[in-house]
Amino acid sequence: LKERLLSFYSNNGPPKHIIIYRDGISESEFVNTAREELTSVMAACRSLDSEYRPTISYVVVLKKHHTRFFVQNECDAKCVLFILLLLLLLLLLLLLLLQLE
């Protein structure tokens, strides 16, 4: 990761936004894996410049065989919204924990 960031940095300057697209993390491993990977990305950024703090988006795709993009009824819509809100809260908590370290 550090090598890729350095290559981009030397050719284009520092990216303002880094997007990490991740697949293959089970729900039980999500928090630990995300913490380790985000810590690694932040360390790589600081190694280029101690003041460099890009916006980082961490996107995780989960493989659920019965997940639908379009809901069938109002109850399903509420469940999808609830799950998305929980995931957002989890991500915000993770970012807060990383800032406290």
Buried (B, 14 or more C-beta within 10 A) or exposed (E): EEEEBEEBBEEEEBBEEBEBEEEEBEEEEBBEBBBEBBEEBBEBBEEBEEEBEBEBEBEBEEEEEEEEEEEEEEEEEEEBEEEEEEEEEEBEEBBEEBEEE
